[in-house]
Amino acid sequence: MKSERILTKGGPLKVLSITQTSSVHYLVLAEYEDHFRIYYYSKDGLSLGARNFELDKNLLQKINKSSVVEYKSPK
């Protein structure tokens, strides 16, 4: 996920920079043959980015156990 710069203090050379990562509320998981992609969304439905993962059944099981499925489309 990308962080968002909220404050920068200093001159031509950066002295202080504070970044903030928005909290993820929704995940959309798209599964492909050799990898899967997770899209991150805020509570308001704003896209917070996406990330690709290698296909790992253990990670998919962990995500499924700790998530509530709102909608699942057939393959």
N, C-alpha and C positions, 0 to 999 in steps of 0.2 A: 504494500500500500504506500501511496505517496503521502508524505507529510506536507503540511501547509505552513509557510513562513508567516508568523504573526508579528514578529518584531525584529528589527535589525538596528543596531546602534554602532556607530563608528564612522570613520572617514572613508578614504579610498580603499583601505584595507579593512576587512570585516573584523570587528573586535568581539561583538556579541550577536548571536543569532538564536532565537527561540523558535522552535517549530512545534506544531501540534498535529496529532493524528485524530481524525474524527472517529467516533465510536461506530462500529459496524452493528447494524440491527438486522439486516436481511442478507442472505447469501443466495446466489443463483449458481447452481452447479451444472455445467454442461459436460457430458461424458462423451469422449471420442474413442476410437479404437486403441490408440497408443498413449493418450494423455487425457487429462480433464482440466477444465478451466473454471475457476471460481470468480464470480463477479460480486463485488461488495457494494452494498447500498446502505445509506443512512436511514433513520426512522422516517424521514420526510420523503424518501424515495430518490434522493440524489445519489448519483453514481460516485463511488469512492475509489474506483479502479478495478483491476482484474489481475489475476495471476495464473500462470500455467503450472501444472504439476504433472510429474510422471505418474502413470497409472499404478497405483498401489492399493491393493484391496484392503489392507489394514487401515490405511488412512481414510478410505471411503467408509469403512465400517465405523470408525471413530466419529466421523462427521455425521453419519446417519444416526448414531446413538445419542449424540449431544444436540441434535437439531429437531425442530418440529417441521414436518413437511406440510406446506400449505397447498402445493399443487405439483403433480408429477405427470408429465406428458408421456404417452406411450412411445416406444421406440419404433 
